[in-house]
Amino acid sequence: MLDSPPSTSHLQVSERPWEPVLAAGAADAASAIWLDEVLALAAEFIGVIILGVLGGVIYLFNHFVFKSRAPRRDDMHDAGEKGKKNNP
């Protein structure tokens, strides 16, 4: 049996140092693009949620400030009696 030397057609990893660097660089770029898209989508969802919250705050402000100042029937009735008492 003849002992043949190992095949030299395939280079060892130590002889091809650029392949892990290329793979890592491509993975980092893809991860950065994916993360950027996820963050952009999250920012849009957060904007829609904040818009709803601010709309609710404005509605409550309107309800508590302006609707509470609307005249009631008792106020109108009391104003009529005060006018009669002042005019003999």
C-alpha positions as CSV (number, residue, x, y, z in Angstrom):
1,M,0.0,0.0,0.0
2,L,1.2,3.4,-0.9
3,D,1.0,6.2,1.5
4,S,-0.2,9.2,-0.5
5,P,0.2,12.7,0.8
6,P,-3.0,14.6,1.8
7,S,-4.8,16.3,-1.0
8,T,-3.7,19.9,-1.5
9,S,-6.6,21.0,-3.6
10,H,-8.5,22.2,-0.5
11,L,-6.7,24.9,1.4
12,Q,-6.7,24.8,5.1
13,V,-8.6,27.5,7.1
14,S,-5.3,28.9,8.3
15,E,-4.4,29.4,4.6
16,R,-7.7,31.2,3.8
17,P,-8.0,33.9,6.5
18,W,-10.3,36.1,4.4
19,E,-13.3,33.7,4.4
20,P,-14.3,34.1,8.1
21,V,-13.8,37.8,7.8
22,L,-16.0,37.9,4.7
23,A,-18.7,35.8,6.4
24,A,-18.6,37.9,9.6
25,G,-18.7,41.1,7.6
26,A,-21.7,40.0,5.6
27,A,-23.5,38.8,8.7
28,D,-22.9,42.1,10.5
29,A,-24.2,44.1,7.6
30,A,-27.3,42.0,7.3
31,S,-27.9,42.2,11.0
32,A,-27.5,46.0,11.0
33,I,-29.9,46.4,8.1
34,W,-32.4,44.0,9.8
35,L,-32.1,45.9,13.1
36,D,-32.5,49.2,11.4
37,E,-35.8,48.0,9.8
38,V,-37.1,46.7,13.1
39,L,-36.3,49.9,14.8
40,A,-38.0,51.9,12.1
41,L,-41.1,49.8,12.4
42,A,-41.1,50.1,16.2
43,A,-40.8,53.9,15.9
44,E,-43.9,54.0,13.6
45,F,-45.9,51.9,16.1
46,I,-44.8,54.0,19.0
47,G,-45.8,57.1,17.1
48,V,-49.3,55.7,16.5
49,I,-49.7,54.7,20.1
50,I,-48.5,58.1,21.3
51,L,-50.9,59.8,18.9
52,G,-53.8,57.9,20.5
53,V,-52.6,58.7,24.0
54,L,-52.3,62.4,23.3
55,G,-55.8,62.4,21.7
56,G,-57.1,60.9,24.9
57,V,-55.4,63.5,27.0
58,I,-56.8,66.3,24.8
59,Y,-60.3,64.7,25.1
60,L,-60.1,64.5,28.9
61,F,-58.8,68.1,29.0
62,N,-61.8,69.2,26.9
63,H,-64.2,67.2,29.1
64,F,-63.0,68.4,32.5
65,V,-62.2,72.0,31.6
66,F,-64.9,73.1,29.1
67,K,-67.8,70.8,29.7
68,S,-67.7,71.5,33.5
69,R,-68.1,75.2,32.7
70,A,-71.2,74.8,30.6
71,P,-74.3,76.3,32.3
72,R,-76.7,73.9,34.0
73,R,-80.5,74.3,34.5
74,D,-80.0,75.1,38.1
75,D,-77.7,77.9,37.2
76,M,-80.2,79.4,34.8
77,H,-83.0,79.1,37.4
78,D,-80.9,80.8,40.1
79,A,-79.9,83.6,37.7
80,G,-83.6,84.3,37.0
81,E,-84.5,84.5,40.7
82,K,-81.6,86.8,41.4
83,G,-82.7,89.2,38.7
84,K,-86.2,89.3,40.2
85,K,-84.9,90.0,43.7
86,N,-82.8,92.9,42.5
87,N,-85.6,94.5,40.5
88,P,-88.6,95.5,42.8
